[in-house]
């Protein structure tokens, strides 16, 4: 593992332990060249996923980008980070188990929307506002009214 501080390629693992959800291994590393310490996470990856964007452009799936987008929608919400991590892990596992190497970005967006709807309604509306490209306040009103009616069923 390359040191993120000095670029030295021979770092040492000082400590390894599973994460709370046992979906990854957390490793504390030490660089003998510069003395820096840093943490890495090792996860099982069932297959290489490629995201097919609406424009047709393809990009490698980036779990960290998914985590960041969910964290932005969850900002200042009373949801534990572990629940967010479990949600993202669940989405990634569902994507990997679909059997497809190329996943349309719309599929990922829908999975995130469904998960957020079950986890936190405010985060759900926040994510939807970006995902569905809300332009004005009435877009919010219509969306909130729509989900309010869906809950009445």
C-alpha positions as CSV (number, residue, x, y, z in Angstrom):
1,X,0.0,0.0,0.0
2,X,1.4,3.4,-1.0
3,X,1.8,6.0,1.7
4,X,-0.6,8.9,1.0
5,X,1.9,11.4,2.5
6,X,5.3,10.5,0.9
7,X,4.4,8.0,-1.7
8,X,6.6,5.2,-0.3
9,X,5.4,1.9,-1.5
10,X,6.3,-0.4,1.4
11,X,4.0,0.5,4.4
12,X,3.4,-1.8,7.3
13,X,0.1,-3.0,8.9
14,X,0.1,-2.3,12.6
15,X,-3.4,-3.3,13.5
16,X,-6.4,-5.0,11.7
17,X,-9.9,-5.4,12.8
18,X,-13.4,-5.9,11.3
19,X,-15.7,-2.9,11.1
20,X,-18.8,-3.0,13.2
21,X,-21.0,-4.4,10.4
22,X,-18.2,-6.9,9.5
23,X,-18.4,-5.8,5.9
24,X,-14.8,-4.6,5.8
25,X,-11.5,-4.8,7.5
26,X,-10.0,-1.7,9.0
27,X,-6.2,-1.6,8.9
28,X,-4.0,0.9,10.7
29,X,-0.8,1.4,8.7
30,X,2.6,2.9,9.3
31,X,5.1,4.3,6.8
32,X,8.7,3.6,7.8
33,X,10.0,6.2,5.4
34,X,8.1,9.3,6.8
35,X,6.6,7.9,10.0
36,X,3.0,8.8,9.0
37,X,0.1,6.7,10.2
38,X,-3.1,6.2,8.2
39,X,-6.1,3.9,7.9
40,X,-7.3,1.8,5.0
41,X,-10.4,-0.3,4.6
42,X,-10.6,-3.6,2.7
43,X,-13.9,-4.7,1.3
44,X,-15.1,-7.7,-0.7
45,X,-15.8,-6.7,-4.3
46,X,-17.8,-9.3,-6.1
47,X,-17.4,-7.7,-9.5
48,X,-16.1,-4.5,-11.2
49,X,-19.1,-2.3,-11.8
50,X,-19.4,0.5,-14.4
51,X,-21.9,3.2,-14.1
52,X,-23.6,4.3,-17.4
53,X,-24.6,7.9,-17.0
54,X,-27.6,9.5,-18.7
55,X,-25.3,11.0,-21.3
56,X,-24.1,7.5,-22.2
57,X,-20.7,8.1,-20.7
58,X,-19.3,5.3,-18.6
59,X,-17.4,5.6,-15.4
60,X,-16.1,3.1,-12.8
61,X,-18.5,2.7,-9.8
62,X,-17.1,4.6,-6.9
63,X,-18.5,3.5,-3.5
64,X,-17.0,6.6,-1.8
65,X,-18.9,8.9,-4.2
66,X,-22.2,7.1,-3.2
67,X,-21.3,7.5,0.5
68,X,-20.6,11.2,0.0
69,X,-23.9,11.9,-1.8
70,X,-25.8,10.1,0.9
71,X,-23.9,11.9,3.7
72,X,-24.7,15.2,2.1
73,X,-28.5,14.4,2.1
74,X,-28.2,13.3,5.7
75,X,-26.3,16.3,7.0
76,X,-27.6,17.4,10.4
77,X,-30.1,14.6,10.5
78,X,-30.4,12.4,13.6
79,X,-29.2,9.2,11.9
80,X,-26.2,7.2,13.1
81,X,-23.3,6.9,10.7
82,X,-23.5,3.1,11.1
83,X,-27.0,3.1,9.6
84,X,-25.7,5.1,6.7
85,X,-22.9,2.7,6.2
86,X,-25.2,-0.3,6.4
87,X,-27.5,1.3,3.8
88,X,-24.7,1.9,1.4
89,X,-23.3,-1.6,1.9
90,X,-26.8,-3.0,1.1
91,X,-27.1,-0.9,-2.1
92,X,-23.6,-2.0,-3.2
93,X,-24.4,-5.7,-2.6
94,X,-27.7,-5.4,-4.5
95,X,-25.8,-3.8,-7.4
96,X,-23.2,-6.5,-7.4
97,X,-25.7,-9.3,-7.2
98,X,-27.7,-7.9,-10.2
99,X,-25.4,-9.9,-12.5
100,X,-24.7,-6.9,-14.7
101,X,-21.3,-5.3,-15.0
102,X,-22.8,-2.0,-16.3
103,X,-25.4,-0.3,-14.2
104,X,-27.4,2.7,-15.4
105,X,-27.1,5.7,-13.0
106,X,-30.9,5.8,-12.8
107,X,-31.0,2.3,-11.2
108,X,-28.5,3.5,-8.5
109,X,-30.5,6.7,-7.9
110,X,-33.7,4.7,-7.5
111,X,-32.1,2.4,-5.0
112,X,-30.7,5.3,-3.0
113,X,-34.2,7.0,-3.1
114,X,-35.9,3.8,-1.9
115,X,-33.4,3.4,0.9
116,X,-33.6,7.0,2.1
117,X,-37.4,7.0,2.0
118,X,-37.2,4.2,4.6
119,X,-34.5,5.8,6.6
120,X,-35.2,9.5,6.8
121,X,-37.9,11.5,5.0
122,X,-36.0,14.8,5.1
123,X,-32.8,13.2,3.6
124,X,-35.1,11.6,1.0
125,X,-36.5,14.9,-0.1
126,X,-33.0,16.5,-0.1
127,X,-31.6,13.7,-2.3
128,X,-34.7,13.8,-4.6
129,X,-34.3,17.5,-5.1
130,X,-30.8,17.0,-6.7
131,X,-31.6,13.6,-8.3
132,X,-34.8,14.9,-9.9
133,X,-33.3,18.3,-10.6
134,X,-35.9,20.5,-8.8
135,X,-35.9,24.0,-10.2
136,X,-38.2,25.9,-8.0
137,X,-40.1,25.7,-4.7
138,X,-43.2,24.3,-6.4
139,X,-41.2,21.2,-7.4
140,X,-40.6,20.6,-3.7
141,X,-44.2,21.2,-2.9
142,X,-45.4,18.7,-5.5
143,X,-42.9,16.1,-4.5
144,X,-43.7,16.4,-0.8
145,X,-47.4,16.2,-1.6
146,X,-46.9,13.1,-3.7
147,X,-45.0,11.3,-1.0
148,X,-47.6,12.4,1.6
149,X,-50.3,10.8,-0.5
150,X,-48.2,7.6,-1.0
151,X,-48.0,7.3,2.8
152,X,-51.8,7.5,3.1
153,X,-52.4,4.3,1.0
